[in-house]
């Protein structure tokens, strides 16, 4: 290996050191946990490799010799290995869900790490070295590899991010927040610095900004990951480790920010001093340092008139002559600040600049046309804001090979408006010229040269190193303008002088941060060992002694703080236990006599209990007999089939009968509403244990059966729509239970199914959601709480009905919460672990294929029941074929519908109606024909026929709420008030926020002279649509009418 050169610390060394200290501390923390889990080990290894990544950068920054480039080997492997172990961590936390995938993915990623690193080592051995002044480090000139490597690393980072997301969806809900927080932390630590690194290499952002943000993000990200993981892992960690981690992160963050500001200020002072030295040297004054070179460029003769030190420094100013002109132009423009004709003088100056400055010429001309450019200072300010983008474009152009330079460079300079559009216009003209490709590259490289400011530090020298040409030399220089004589001077000093200055400034900070790290990591441990850890260990030792039976043990209180209070409390507790033991020993001496007395008392009590138990079982038996008729299935229809499963938790024996009793209830029956057949069902769970729950079920069954019987016997009860029937039934049941003042509550699902169409109307009162089993997949048909339990106050005001369209073959499962409350296991200390995953029942239904007996067996596989269980199964047309239309007739109907559509589009509405009438005569039960009729009749304003067709359509498709609204609207138009109110109220029960329906319903009640009802409904509409002026006028009209009635009254 070649020389490592001098050790010269700088700000980048300091920044990397901050990252190294914190990553290594976190790595040792995770890797030294006793009996650690696999996830903890993987997290520790991932953090360790990230630390080695920063360690490689730190050493690379610290040595000035080309051999330091070999530390890039460690950097290359560090990022990929870190991402690999982080991927394994996320696949292991909180547990391993995909063991085979985890194993093979780790092998694949490690193989990629080995191959990429091996290939990089191989090609770097013969690649030479290149010094980058942007970060003051040696690297290998392998841009093509680094681009590919950046993509590989990004893929690695994306892999662990995607793996973490999959784990998050797989793991229990209580673990998701922790894993998400750790993922976000490591995205901050890896992906953001990776993107910023690429931008800093291209010049889009400064390297110092990148280094500062990277180190800050690293400390913050690892700190968050550390805290979140420690607080959620089951591994045993110590309090002192948490205290040290928090303190270390806080101190490092503050030091990093302060050091950045201080070191940056020191560098500005260095530039100020050396600029003054250069001016003194040019003026012939004595200085304390002789420059390495002094070049002078005459802008009048357009040539160098002095090249002192050229042979020794090997820095040829001809290669960057354009920078002299750019600097001359900037300083000259600034000298016009006192001139009123500064724009004219600037234009004149621009005409004198050479071809290499034409990009700046075009851009300055564009800026001069802007209104916000009012003086030379504002002009230069605008140009300053574009310098970073100029540097970025130059670096990108340098990456393009000369072979197809024009084609590839065109996209970089394609912008025709906005910032740099003047620059880019000149660049495009160069690309469109007849120059050779290599020449075009050289011209654009000169054109995009930087425009240094006064006092800016410039870097010069031979930066390439090769085995056959090992010479290299670096310098820092400063440009000075002599405007009266038209000269531009450049004075250069040894780069080593600059690095020694950097080390003088940075070394105290490095020593400080290392001392602080040692103080926090070791000093905190020593301090808290005496103040916190040993007192806690003494308390633990005391607890162990007392637990083994030594009640004479006492703690010595050293300090009167919180720990001292705990020690005193422990001593008082032990004395209390000791006193209690003495009393217990006294009691034991008299135990035999007391046992005999107590045994006799217990025998008498047992006889009384047995007598009471017999009476209680008799009460249970009687109640179970009363409940038995209600758990009956009277639903008989070919399309809709109902099945029950019921198991009450409380089992008892009375005489020779074995029975069970509880609050769960299943009921199903058949009713007719408006001459249509419906299946009604109820699945309920009355709150309370055994007898209390059974009492609630008894009341519910009695009332519900009476409602069913009333509906079956009384024509008036049958003459209603399903929405109104289910609402009235729910309210009637609720009022009964509301009378118990909250002592008797019932959760339930009350449903009504149209036996012909399969439309389900239902209300859920805080009952587990119903499950749809369709095509082998189980899912909930609800996603929100509808109403509180029966008997809860405040239910009546906002009742609404939900609907769901069943398809042939569909199965619905309703059940009580006993389906979810399964006893899964017991903890180590004997506590019960109850299932909390409500989606577990979906898996059970799928495994049981929608059959109740199989569902019951599947539940038993997961755990034992802890509550009453009732399941109600509804199946719709399981085996019956769908209604089909003959093929020829269907084609004829489709042809007629097409003709009707063409006639309607040509505005011949009557002809369209005739086509539809012909199609309807072929088949009366096609909803699409009815819907076309409705549309045409509404266009013709034939509201009578539109109402008739809408009512027929609603019989075929009762799920369509919008057609129900049209029915109500048309009925109001033809003064059919009863139909308008019926359908309007049905729509309101389904969708209370349908504003158009509320307005129409309010107008209908107004026509029916029910002013109070009209005002109530229109007020609801106004709350939903407060900007509607016609609503306010309508309400004012109603209120005036009410006032007149009051006056007449």
C-alpha positions, 0 to 999 in steps of 0.5 A: 500500500502507498503512503497514508500521509499526514494525519490531519483532522477536520470537521468531517472527521469530527462529524463521522466520530460523532456517528461512530461513538453513538453507533458503537455504543448502541451496538455494544448495548444490544450485543451485550444483553444477556439471554438476548433474542434473535431480533436483538442480536440482528439489531445489534449487528445491523447497528455495528455495521452502520458504525463500521461504515462511519468508521471507514469514513472517519479514517478516510477523512483523517489521513491525507495520503492516497492509501486512505482511499482503501477505507472505502472498502469498509464503507462499501461493505458497511452499508450493505451488511447493515441493511442485511442485518436490519432486514433480518431484524424486521423479519424477527421482531416481534417474532419470526412469521416467515422462517424459510423466507428469512433464511433464504433472503439473508443468504441472498443478501449476504451473497450480494454483499460478498460479490459486490465488495469483492468486485469493488476490491478487485477493480479498485486495486488498479483504478488509481486514486482521486482527491475530492476537495468537496469532502477533503478525502481520497477515493477511487475514480470509479463513477460507473461502479458508484452509480450501480452501487448506489442503486444496489444500496437503495434496493437493500434499504427498500427491501428492509422497508418493505419487509418491515411493512409486511411484518407490521400487517402480520403482527398483533396491533399492540406491536405495530406502533413500535415496529413502525417507529423503528422503521421510520427511525432507520429510514431516517438513518439510511435512505435520507443520507443515501439520497443526500450523499448522491446530491452532495457528490453532484454539487446539489448541496454542500458537503458540510451540510450533508455531513452535519445532517447525516450525523444529526439524523444518525444520532436522532434515528438510532436514539428513537430506535433504541428507546422504542425497542428497549421499551417494547422488547422482552429482553432484560435491559438495565436502567443505566443503559437507558440513561447513558443512551439518552444523555449521550444522544443529547450531548452529541446533538448539541456538540455537533451543531455548535461545532459546525457553527464554530468550525465554519466561523474559523474557516471564514477567519482563515480565508479572511487572513489569507486574502489579506496576506495575498493582497499584501504580497501583491502590493509588495509588502512583507508577509509572514508566509511566502506563497507557493505561486503567484499568477497574474492575468491581464484582461486587456491583453487577454493573456497571463503576464506572470506565472511565478511558481508554475514549475514547482507547483505544476498548477497551470492556470490556463486550464481554468482561465475562465474562472479569472474572467468570471471573477473579473466580471463579478467584481467589475459589476459590483463596482458599478453600484454607485452608477445610475447607468450601471445596466448600460455599463454592465451590458458593455462589460458583457460584450467584452467577455470571451467565449468561455463566459458566454453562458454567464453573459446570457444568464446575466442578460436574462436577470437584467430584464427582471423587475426585482433586479434594481442594482448590481447587488441584487443582480449578483444576489440572483446569480449567487442563488444559481451557483449551486445549480451551475456546479451541479450541471457541470458535474453531471456533464463531466460524467457523460462520456464523449462518445454520445456527448450531445445526445446525453447532455441535451436533457441537462440543458433543455430548460427554456424558461426560468433560472439558468435558461440563458445559460442553457440556451448557450449550451444548446447552441454549442451542442447543436454546432459542428464541433467534435464531441470531445471539443463540445465537452471541453467548451461546456466544461469551461462555460460552466466554470464557477464564478468565485466571490471575493475571499472565496477559497479555491482548490488547485493542484494535481489530484490524480494518483496512479502507481506509475505517476505517484506525484500529487500536490494540492494548494489553496488560492485566492483571487484578487482584482486590480480594476484600474490596471485590468489585472486578476491575481491568483495567490496560492498557499500549500494545502497542508497549511490549510489542513494543519489549521483545520486540525488546530481548530478541530482537535479540541472538539475531537478531544472534547467529544471523546472525553464527553463520551468516556465521561457519560459511558463510564462516569455515569455508570460509576455515579449511578452505581453509588446513587441508584444501582447499589441501593436498588440492588440492596432492595432486591436483595432484601426482597429475596431475603424476605421471600426466603423467610428471613423477616429479621433483615433490614435495609440501611438508609444511606440518603434521604431521597426517593431510594431512601423512602423506598428502603424505609417503606420496605422496612415498615412492610417487613415489620408488618409481615413479622407482626402478622406472622406472630399473630398467626403463630398464636392462632395456630396454637389454638387451631385444633379447638377452633377447627372443630368449632368451625367444622361444625359451623361449616356442616350446618352451613353446607346443609343450608347451601345444598337446600338453597342450591336445590331451590336455585336449580329449580328456579333455573329449570323453570326459567329454561322451560319458559325460554325454550319456546322462544329459541324456535326457528319458524322461518320456512321459505325455499329461498331463505334458510335459517339455522341456529346454534346455541350453547349457554355457559351456565350448566345445571342439573335438576333432578334427572334433567341436565339443562343450561341457562343464559342470556343468548337468544335466536329467533326466526319467523315468517311475515308478510308486509304489503303482500310480500314475503319476508323472513325476520330473524333476531340474534341477541345477548342479554347482559348479566350472568345466568339468571339476570341474562336469562331474565332479559332474554325472556322479556325480549323473547316475549315482546318480540314474539308478540310483535311477530304474532300481531304482524301475522294476524292484523292486516293493519300491522302488515300494511307497512313497508319493511323499513318502517316495520323494523324501525317500529319493532326496534323502538318498541323493544327499546322502550320496554327495556328502557323502563328497567333504568339501565339494569337490563341491557341487550345487544342484538342484530334484528334483520328482515330479508325480502324472500324474493329479492334477497335484500336485507334490512337490519339494525345492529345495537352494539352486537358483533358485526355480521359476517358474509361468507361468499365464494369461500371468503368471509368478511364483515358487512359492517364497519361502524357502531350503529346504535347502543344496546337496547335499554340505553337512553337517547337511541330514538332520535337518530334511528336509520336502517341499513340494507345489504343485497344478498346474492344467490349462494351467500351465507350470513353469520350473526353471533354473540360476543361469545364467538370472540371471547375465547380463552387462548392460554394462561400466562406464567403467573396464572392470568387468563389470556383472552382473544382480542382479535375480532378478525379471528372469527373470519378465519374460523368461518372460512375454515368451517366453510360457513357451516355452524357445526364446523364453525363451532369445532374450529372455535374449539381449536383456538380456545375454550368458550368463556361466555354464552355462544349463539350463532344464527346462519342465513343462507340465500338460494343455496341450490336454486338456479337463477332466473333466466330469460330465453336467448332469442327473447333476450336478443329481441328485448336488447334490440328494442332497448337499442331502438328506444335509446336511439329514438330518445337521443333523437328527441322522439320520446313517444316512439322511444316509449312505444319501443319500451312498451313492446319490450315490456310486453315480452318480459315484465320483470326486467328492471332495466326496462322499468328504469328506461321508462322512468327516465323517459316519463320524467323527460315527458313530465308524465309523473303519473306513469313515472311513479307507477314504473318507479314503484314496480322497479322498487319491487324488483330492486328494493336496494335502489334508494334513489329510485325510491326517492323518484317514486316519492317525488313523482307521487307528490307531483300527482298529489298521491300524498300517501305514496309520497310520504311512505316512500319518502320516509323509507328513503329517510330511514335508509339515508337521513342525510338525503337533502333532496328527499328531505325537501320533497318530504317536507313539501309533501307534509306541507301539502298534507297540512301537517305543518309541524312535521314539515317544519321538523323535516325541512329544518333537518334539511337546512342543517345539511344545506345551510346555503340553500335560500329556497329552503329558508323561504319554505320554512318562513312560509310554513312558520307564517302559516303556523302563526296564522293558525295560532292567531285563529285558534 
